[in-house]
Amino acid sequence: MRVLAIDTALAACSAAVLDTEKDDVVAGESQAMVRGHAEVLLPLVARVMEQAKLEFANLDRIAVTVGPGSFTGLRVGISAARGISLATGKPAFGLTTLSAFAAPYIAQDDSVPVTAVIDARHEQVYIQVFGRGGRTLVAPRIASISDAVRAAATSQTRIVGSAAKMLAAAWPASEPAPKLVEESAAPDINWVAHLGVTAIEGQGSPKPLYLRTPDAQPQDAARLARR
């Protein structure tokens, strides 16, 4: 199986190609950035496909992170994945950014819980908690830092994601300390590709997972009355 993985959800623009016959990611590129994904993504994908010596028609599926993350970034990646899917007739799969953060740690040891957290600003985080075997204990949601700590502090856990240090700083002294705190600005694109291999078909086209409304809202008072 050949999977093209795309991630523009957070502070990176990334793509990779995984070939299961070679049991490896055969090409990949990631550029750190907070904005500007729309201008960078398609040329980056073209370079990765060229490095992989692969035509788009020879892909088996496309995997893309669907959030939570930047509203604009998510739309860029999802639109690209949908477009490639439509042009090639190959299925596209959406994967949560939180599961992509957690995947390498679950693969390393699935007996220890993993708490994936992303900075949602305003003293809030996006959180998902994974238990033994990678089973979801707390589904993706937005929560205050104090609520996130309560959700994650039921047992020793590993905290990963862009808000890992933020959550660890609020950890109560009465609870066992996290076994690991590892912060990163964006998930590893290679693991997005690996999750794409195991994604289950029949879920429809990828759709953004926002978990909250945009900060910017239309200003009704500034609208001109229609005649």
Secondary structure as GFF3:
##gff-version 3
##sequence-region A 1 227
A	DSSP	beta_strand	2	7	.	.	.	ID=ss1
A	DSSP	beta_strand	12	19	.	.	.	ID=ss2
A	DSSP	beta_strand	24	32	.	.	.	ID=ss3
A	DSSP	alpha_helix	37	51	.	.	.	ID=ss4
A	DSSP	three_ten_helix	56	58	.	.	.	ID=ss5
A	DSSP	beta_strand	61	67	.	.	.	ID=ss6
A	DSSP	alpha_helix	71	88	.	.	.	ID=ss7
A	DSSP	beta_strand	92	96	.	.	.	ID=ss8
A	DSSP	alpha_helix	97	108	.	.	.	ID=ss9
A	DSSP	beta_strand	114	121	.	.	.	ID=ss10
A	DSSP	beta_strand	124	130	.	.	.	ID=ss11
A	DSSP	three_ten_helix	132	134	.	.	.	ID=ss12
A	DSSP	beta_strand	136	144	.	.	.	ID=ss13
A	DSSP	alpha_helix	145	152	.	.	.	ID=ss14
A	DSSP	beta_strand	158	161	.	.	.	ID=ss15
A	DSSP	alpha_helix	164	169	.	.	.	ID=ss16
A	DSSP	beta_strand	180	183	.	.	.	ID=ss17
A	DSSP	alpha_helix	189	198	.	.	.	ID=ss18
A	DSSP	three_ten_helix	220	222	.	.	.	ID=ss19
###
